[in-house]
Amino acid sequence: MTNKRGNGMTLIHLAVASPVIRLRVGKIYHTFEMHSYCGPMRLYADGETVNDNSWSENSSFWPVFQKWLKQGARVDECGRGIVSEGD
């Protein structure tokens, strides 16, 4: 396939949205997209992107997130992360 410049190269970018997940940390739900290569990308509750799309290193999100991953990163039918008390 030749593009308008005639160099025979055409760039195609496919963006695949990751599932939106809500993970409960204490009494607060954290909303994020889980990317296989970037990890969790923080979102507002309505699914819009947060300018600072990560959590601080000392955030209470990380221990719960790590536990969620260790337990198989399960999600219920409403998109909520399932974390068991044990483990």
Helices and strands as residue ranges (DSSP letters): E 20-25, E 28-35, E 39-43, H 61-70
